[in-house]
Structure formats: structure tokens, C-alpha cells
Amino acid sequence: MLAPWRSPLAHALHRNRSLADVRFLQLATVRKDGRPANRTVVFRGFLDGTNQLKFVTDARSEKVGQILHCSWGEACWYFAKTREQFRFTGELILVNETDTNLSLQKARQIAWQELSDTARTQFAWAHPGKARVCDDAFHALPPDPVSPLPHFCLLLLEPEQVDHLELRGNPQNRWLYQRNQQNWTVQEVNP
């Protein structure tokens, strides 16, 4: 069942579709020392039949260690044209090459196949976050477009709470969506 926040999000995506950065949002995790870590990620749609937001990542990245340490994260998505913000709080689910769930492995493979050659090639680059290597290491041929590289991961965000704020108007409008088991509640709250 689609969550009630999916309709306003779809509307925001549609109304902001002319902006080049409409698929970029910020994802925050927690480092092992308890400090926050934040980065920009690319929205890759929803996992079929779910409300889980899809992203991709490299198993060698710092973010993966943070997710394995603490599976909670928060994403913040701002739509400049319509001046609205969505904040998603929930569990991060990492689907790597050793995941035993066959449907998630299939979703990981599909996510790999949906990437451009340029995006797939970035996964063939040198280890992210390590000392810079010579530029030749960044001129790899595109990897096999069918089978993901071993360190390619599908990352899912399973929202528990969604905070939607419309910054237009006076006063502004804000809704808080919360999930209890598989049911969602929505409450209009003060901005």
C-alpha cells in the first residue's frame, strides 16, 4: 500500500522536474564516534511494491561502515521551485553482493543495469576516500552492464516518519506522517 506522503512527493517531483538537481537529496548517517555524516545522493525511484527510497553506493565507502554501525538515517530533500522540504527518517537497508534475499538481489541487479555507463564506470575507479592515485586509474572501461561489480550496493531507506513542509504561504504548511506497523497516520502540525 502506498503511503499517504507519496502523493505530495510525486506532485513535488513533477512540479520541479525542470530543475537539473531534482533527484539530489542529502542523506545523514552516524559515524562510529557518534558524529553526524551528511552527503548528497541520487534518488533512483522506489523499490517496486514498497515505500522504500532507492539509492546506490559503493561498499568501500565510509557511508557503508556507518550504516553497518547504525542503520538509522535521515534524508532531506528540498524542492527549490515549489519551496517545499521532505525529511525522511527511517532504517537504511544495505543490499550487497552477499545478501541472501533473492528479490533484493534482483533489485540490486536491476539498479546496476539502470545506471549509465558513466555511472557504472565510477564503481571501477580506485577505492573511494583513499589517497589520490594517478589519473589513469580513473579511465577504466565501462564494466559489464548486466552483472554488478562486487562492491556495488543497493541502498534502501524505509521511512518511519516523513515531515513535509511547504515554505510558501503565511503561515506555512507542515504535515507529519508516521508509520505504525504498516499503517500511516498524518497530522497537520505548526510550521
Secondary structure, DSSP 8 states (H G I E B T S, - for coil): ---TTHHHHHHHHHHTTTSTTTTEEEEEEE-TTS-EEEEEEE---B-TTS--EEEEEETTSHHHHHHHH--EEEEEEEETTTTEEEEEEEEEEEE-TT---HHHHHHHHHHHHHS-HHHHHHTTSS-TTS----GGGG------SSS--TTEEEEEEEEEEEEEEE-SSSS-EEEEEEEETTEEEEEEE--
